[in-house]
Amino acid sequence: MSTKPPSLVKPADGTSMETIAYASVRGIPVLEPHDLDRLGYNVWRWLTTKSDSLELAVKTAGARLQISEEEAVEKIRGVLREKGIPTS
């Protein structure tokens, strides 16, 4: 029995909210890579809904950060500002 190769994955556009959200958390020290996935998802959710604060999005992610949540929020805000996205 043979198996088919996996489907090709088309990367998201560099200006999409998903790409920006996950790029904003890249480089934040965490215990496991999956923690960055959860953090990136929560930042994306915050960017698309703006229903709560960014601080709450970081806390809700439950990522095991190796820096304080405040430092993580500042790093994320910095990247988002560079991309021209308001963070207040």
Residue frames as a rotation matrix with the C-alpha (Angstrom) as fourth column:
MET 1
0.584 0.811 0.000 0.00
0.811 -0.584 0.000 0.00
0.000 0.000 -1.000 0.00
SER 2
-0.515 -0.772 0.374 1.39
0.765 -0.610 -0.206 3.39
0.387 0.180 0.904 -0.90
THR 3
0.185 0.529 -0.828 0.71
0.774 -0.598 -0.209 6.75
-0.606 -0.602 -0.520 0.62
LYS 4
0.575 0.076 0.815 0.26
0.646 -0.654 -0.394 10.05
0.503 0.753 -0.425 -1.07
PRO 5
-0.635 -0.772 -0.030 2.60
0.661 -0.524 -0.537 12.94
0.399 -0.361 0.843 -0.34
PRO 6
-0.196 0.583 -0.789 1.14
0.748 -0.431 -0.504 15.63
-0.634 -0.689 -0.351 1.93
SER 7
0.651 0.511 0.562 -0.66
0.747 -0.565 -0.352 18.54
0.138 0.648 -0.749 0.35
LEU 8
-0.467 -0.792 0.392 1.39
0.706 -0.601 -0.375 21.62
0.533 0.102 0.840 -0.36
VAL 9
0.283 0.487 -0.826 0.90
0.873 -0.487 0.013 24.47
-0.396 -0.725 -0.563 2.07
LYS 10
0.113 -0.180 0.977 0.66
0.626 -0.751 -0.211 27.95
0.771 0.636 0.028 0.66
PRO 11
-0.603 -0.385 -0.698 2.21
0.794 -0.369 -0.483 30.44
-0.072 -0.846 0.528 3.09
ALA 12
0.500 0.812 -0.300 0.03
0.801 -0.566 -0.197 33.34
-0.330 -0.142 -0.933 4.17
ASP 13
0.470 -0.246 0.847 0.61
0.436 -0.770 -0.466 36.78
0.767 0.589 -0.254 2.72
GLY 14
-0.461 -0.807 -0.370 3.25
0.751 -0.133 -0.646 38.71
0.472 -0.576 0.668 4.70
THR 15
-0.848 0.185 0.496 0.73
-0.302 -0.939 -0.166 41.45
0.435 -0.290 0.852 5.47
SER 16
0.062 0.916 -0.397 -2.01
0.083 0.392 0.916 39.19
0.995 -0.090 -0.052 6.79
MET 17
0.412 0.184 0.892 -3.09
-0.797 -0.402 0.451 39.53
0.441 -0.897 -0.019 10.41
GLU 18
0.998 -0.053 -0.030 -2.07
0.061 0.904 0.423 35.92
0.004 -0.424 0.906 11.07
THR 19
0.359 -0.928 0.100 1.46
0.689 0.191 -0.699 36.50
0.630 0.320 0.708 9.85
ILE 20
-0.056 -0.343 0.938 1.79
-0.293 -0.892 -0.344 39.75
0.954 -0.294 -0.051 11.79
ALA 21
0.719 0.403 0.566 0.44
-0.643 0.079 0.762 38.18
0.262 -0.912 0.316 15.00
TYR 22
0.921 -0.383 -0.068 2.80
0.387 0.884 0.263 35.21
-0.041 -0.269 0.962 14.90
ALA 23
0.151 -0.897 0.416 5.75
0.559 -0.270 -0.784 37.42
0.815 0.351 0.461 13.91
SER 24
0.301 0.016 0.953 5.05
-0.500 -0.849 0.173 39.68
0.812 -0.529 -0.247 16.90
VAL 25
0.857 0.051 0.513 5.70
-0.493 0.369 0.788 36.84
-0.149 -0.928 0.341 19.34
ARG 26
0.736 -0.653 -0.180 8.73
0.412 0.643 -0.646 35.38
0.537 0.402 0.742 17.57
GLY 27
-0.188 -0.936 0.298 11.79
0.110 -0.321 -0.940 35.69
0.976 -0.144 0.164 19.77
ILE 28
0.263 0.307 0.915 9.94
-0.877 -0.319 0.359 35.79
0.402 -0.897 0.185 23.08
PRO 29
-0.729 -0.634 -0.259 11.62
-0.475 0.740 -0.476 33.20
0.493 -0.224 -0.840 25.32
VAL 30
0.398 0.868 0.299 9.23
-0.902 0.310 0.300 30.38
0.168 -0.389 0.906 26.27
LEU 31
-0.052 -0.410 0.910 9.66
-0.631 0.720 0.288 26.86
-0.774 -0.560 -0.297 27.61
GLU 32
-0.339 0.006 0.941 8.31
0.512 0.840 0.179 25.03
-0.789 0.542 -0.288 24.54
PRO 33
-0.994 -0.087 0.064 7.66
0.099 -0.482 0.871 26.08
-0.045 0.872 0.488 20.92
HIS 34
-0.346 0.936 0.055 3.95
0.783 0.256 0.568 25.33
0.517 0.240 -0.822 21.33
ASP 35
-0.043 0.281 -0.959 3.77
0.804 -0.560 -0.200 28.15
-0.593 -0.779 -0.202 23.88
LEU 36
-0.798 -0.283 -0.532 4.58
-0.064 -0.838 0.542 30.59
-0.599 0.466 0.651 21.06
ASP 37
-0.805 0.575 0.149 1.78
0.350 0.257 0.901 29.09
0.479 0.777 -0.408 18.98
ARG 38
0.023 0.849 -0.528 -0.74
0.994 0.038 0.105 29.72
0.109 -0.527 -0.843 21.76
LEU 39
-0.211 -0.178 -0.961 0.61
0.467 -0.882 0.062 33.21
-0.859 -0.436 0.269 22.34
GLY 40
-0.975 -0.187 -0.118 0.52
-0.023 -0.444 0.896 34.02
-0.220 0.876 0.429 18.62
TYR 41
-0.505 0.859 0.086 -3.05
0.681 0.336 0.650 32.75
0.530 0.387 -0.755 18.35
ASN 42
0.167 0.594 -0.787 -4.18
0.942 -0.331 -0.050 34.92
-0.290 -0.733 -0.615 21.25
VAL 43
-0.544 -0.387 -0.744 -2.47
0.132 -0.916 0.380 37.97
-0.829 0.108 0.549 19.76
TRP 44
-0.958 0.242 0.154 -4.19
0.155 -0.014 0.988 37.25
0.241 0.970 -0.024 16.43
ARG 45
-0.151 0.958 -0.245 -7.54
0.927 0.224 0.300 36.91
0.343 -0.182 -0.922 18.20
TRP 46
0.002 0.084 -0.996 -6.91
0.649 -0.759 -0.063 40.23
-0.761 -0.646 -0.056 19.97
LEU 47
-0.851 -0.398 -0.341 -5.98
0.011 -0.664 0.748 41.91
-0.525 0.633 0.570 16.68
THR 48
-0.830 0.540 0.141 -9.14
0.272 0.170 0.947 40.72
0.487 0.824 -0.288 14.97
THR 49
0.101 0.939 -0.328 -11.61
0.845 0.094 0.527 41.40
0.526 -0.330 -0.784 17.79
LYS 50
-0.662 -0.459 0.592 -9.99
0.070 -0.825 -0.561 44.13
0.746 -0.330 0.578 19.95
SER 51
0.384 0.919 -0.091 -12.53
0.144 0.038 0.989 43.12
0.912 -0.393 -0.117 22.61
ASP 52
0.883 -0.171 -0.437 -10.08
0.446 0.021 0.895 43.11
-0.144 -0.985 0.095 25.53
SER 53
0.678 -0.708 -0.199 -6.60
-0.666 -0.706 0.240 44.39
-0.310 -0.030 -0.950 26.20
LEU 54
0.364 -0.670 -0.647 -3.36
-0.477 0.463 -0.747 43.00
0.800 0.581 -0.151 24.82
GLU 55
-0.547 -0.561 0.621 -2.30
-0.806 0.154 -0.571 42.32
0.225 -0.813 -0.537 28.40
LEU 56
0.135 0.698 0.703 -5.32
-0.735 0.547 -0.401 40.08
-0.664 -0.463 0.587 28.86
ALA 57
0.822 0.125 -0.555 -4.61
-0.526 0.542 -0.656 38.29
0.219 0.831 0.511 25.58
VAL 58
-0.161 -0.958 -0.236 -1.07
-0.588 0.285 -0.757 37.49
0.792 0.017 -0.610 26.75
LYS 59
-0.562 0.011 0.827 -2.34
-0.792 0.281 -0.542 36.29
-0.238 -0.960 -0.149 30.13
THR 60
0.472 0.863 0.179 -5.11
-0.727 0.496 -0.475 34.21
-0.499 0.094 0.861 28.54
ALA 61
0.363 -0.393 -0.845 -2.61
-0.728 0.447 -0.520 32.43
0.582 0.804 -0.124 26.27
GLY 62
0.900 -0.023 0.436 -1.17
-0.332 0.612 0.718 30.65
-0.283 -0.790 0.543 29.28
ALA 63
0.631 -0.747 -0.209 2.23
0.039 0.301 -0.953 30.53
0.774 0.593 0.219 27.59
ARG 64
0.781 -0.451 -0.432 5.05
0.565 0.216 0.796 29.57
-0.266 -0.866 0.424 29.90
LEU 65
0.798 -0.430 0.421 7.11
-0.051 -0.746 -0.664 32.70
0.600 0.509 -0.618 29.43
GLN 66
0.236 -0.804 -0.547 10.69
0.950 0.308 -0.043 32.99
0.203 -0.509 0.836 30.58
ILE 67
-0.884 -0.328 0.332 10.26
0.247 -0.933 -0.263 36.75
0.396 -0.151 0.906 30.91
SER 68
-0.673 0.680 -0.291 7.53
0.183 -0.228 -0.956 38.71
-0.717 -0.697 0.029 32.66
GLU 69
0.071 0.801 0.595 4.17
0.945 0.137 -0.298 39.20
-0.320 0.583 -0.747 30.98
GLU 70
0.696 0.163 -0.699 4.83
0.111 -0.987 -0.120 42.95
-0.709 0.006 -0.705 30.99
GLU 71
-0.320 -0.888 -0.330 8.07
-0.379 -0.199 0.904 42.49
-0.868 0.414 -0.273 29.05
ALA 72
-0.626 0.154 0.764 6.32
0.628 0.680 0.378 40.19
-0.462 0.717 -0.522 26.57
VAL 73
0.491 0.871 0.014 3.55
0.748 -0.413 -0.520 42.76
-0.447 0.266 -0.854 26.04
GLU 74
0.449 -0.383 -0.807 6.10
-0.283 -0.918 0.278 45.50
-0.847 0.104 -0.521 25.39
LYS 75
-0.675 -0.714 0.187 7.97
-0.086 0.328 0.941 43.35
-0.733 0.619 -0.283 22.85
ILE 76
-0.300 0.658 0.691 4.71
0.894 0.447 -0.038 42.51
-0.334 0.606 -0.722 21.07
ARG 77
0.676 0.553 -0.487 3.62
0.409 -0.831 -0.377 46.17
-0.613 0.055 -0.788 21.08
GLY 78
-0.046 -0.801 -0.597 6.99
-0.336 -0.550 0.764 47.16
-0.941 0.236 -0.244 19.60
VAL 79
-0.821 -0.239 0.518 6.65
0.328 0.545 0.772 44.77
-0.467 0.803 -0.370 16.67
LEU 80
0.065 0.936 0.345 3.04
0.959 0.036 -0.281 45.77
-0.275 0.349 -0.896 16.06
ARG 81
0.551 0.070 -0.831 3.98
0.078 -0.996 -0.032 49.47
-0.831 -0.047 -0.555 16.06
GLU 82
-0.533 -0.822 -0.201 6.71
-0.217 -0.097 0.971 48.76
-0.818 0.561 -0.127 13.50
LYS 83
-0.738 0.333 0.587 4.04
0.657 0.551 0.515 47.20
-0.152 0.766 -0.625 11.29
GLY 84
-0.895 0.354 0.270 1.86
-0.225 -0.884 0.411 50.29
0.384 0.307 0.871 11.71
ILE 85
-0.092 0.884 -0.459 -0.80
0.443 0.449 0.776 48.63
0.892 -0.133 -0.433 13.87
PRO 86
-0.155 0.081 0.985 -2.22
-0.686 -0.726 -0.049 50.70
0.711 -0.683 0.168 16.75
THR 87
-0.456 -0.132 -0.880 -1.96
0.336 0.890 -0.308 48.88
0.824 -0.436 -0.362 20.07
SER 88
-0.987 0.090 0.132 -3.96
-0.158 -0.432 -0.888 51.02
-0.023 -0.897 0.441 22.46
